[in-house]
Amino acid sequence: MSPIALLLKATSFSAHKHRDQRRKGPDAHPYINHPIEVAELLARVGGVTDPTVLVAAILHDTIEDTETTPAELEDLFGRDVADEPAKGWPLQRRVEYVNWAERVVAGCRGVNAELERMFDEEVRRTMSPPVLEVL
């Protein structure tokens, strides 16, 4: 399957899985907008061209937020795409994940200032006390 066909297959799959979900917030945008925005940001700002990474970006919330199983993702999109965080992570595990991500990004600083700025803003938003109380 061509990289473009695979990306479109992942987008269609993700849209189907998230079809009844809305984003939190006053606008309640369709949930599928989020994974599409993540993949687009990686491609446009981050310069990511690896189809596996972009497919994983499109599918990144299917295990956490839908009834999708890791086996289903692996069957349809391969093992590299299926390796995502487990559904139902407790708060402590999520905090550890953000801390790990910060260490990874620290080793990459200086590569893409815009992605770094966006990452830092997301960490500040995610780790703010009111958000942590909700998690």
N, C-alpha and C positions, 0 to 999 in steps of 0.2 A: 504494500500500500504506500502511496506517495506521502511525503510529510504533510502536504496540504490536506489530502484526504483524511489522514489520521487526525489532524487538528480539527477538521470539521466534524469527524465522527465523535471526537471527545466533546466538542461543543454541543452537538446534538444530544449526546448521552447526558451530559451535565444539565442541559436545559430540561430534558425530560425528568430527570431525578429531582430537580429543584422546582418543578412546574407549579407547585402549590405554595411555595415559600415566598415570603417577603422579607426585605431587610428591616432591621430595627431602625427606628428614627421616624421623624414626623412625615417624611415623604413616602415611606414604606415601598421603596423601589423593588422591582422584581429581583429575587435573590440572584438569578443568573448574571445580572449585571456585574456583581462582585468578582466572580472568577474570570469573566471576560476582561474586566479592568486590570486584574492582576497580570494576566498573560500579556495584555497590550502594553502595560507599564514595563514589564520585563523586556519585551521586544523593542519598544520605542526608546525608553530611557536607559535601560540596561544593555541594550545591544545584543540581547540573547537571541540566537538563531537556532539553537538546538531543539529539534522537534520534541524530544522526550521531555525536556524541561517545560516547554510551552504546553504540552498536553497535560503534564502533571499540574501545572498552574490552573488550567481549566477545570481539572478534576479534584483539586486539592481539598474541597469541603464535602465531597460526596460521601466519604466514609463517616465523617463526623456528623453530618447533618441530614443524611438520608438513610435508607435501608440498604445501601450498597455495601457489599462485602469485599474484603481484600481479594478473595478468590475471583470474584466477578471482574474487578478491575484488572487483575493479572491475566485472566482469560482473554479479555477484550483488548488490553493495551500493553501487556507485558509486565514483568517483575519490576523493572526500573521505575515504572509509573506507579505501581501498586504500593511501593514502600512509602507509606504516609504514617503520621501519628495515629495512635489507636483512639477509637471512639470512647468517649466518656472519661477523658483524662481528668483527674482531680486537680483542684487549684494549685497545689504544690507542684505537681508535674508540669503544669502550664507555665508556672513561674520559672521552673528549672529550664524549660524549653526556651523561654525568652532570654534567660541568662546565657544559655549556650549559644543562641543566635547572636547575641551581642559579642561574645568571644570570637565567633567565626567572622563577623563583620569587622571586628577590630583588626584581624589579620589581613583584611582586604582594603582597609582605608587607603584612600589616595587613588583608587581605580575609577570610581564614578561618583563625583560629588553630589549629583542630584539624587541618585539612589540612596546614598548615605544619609542625606538630609531627610528623605522620605522615610527611611528606616527609623532614624532617630525620632521623628515625629510620631510614628506609629508606636514605638516603644514607650514614649512619654504618655501617649493616649492610653495604651493598653495597661501600663503599670501605675496609672494614677489611682489614688486611694478609692474614689467612688466606683471606678470600674472593677477594681479588685474585689470590692464588697459584693458586686453583682455576680462575678465569677464564682 
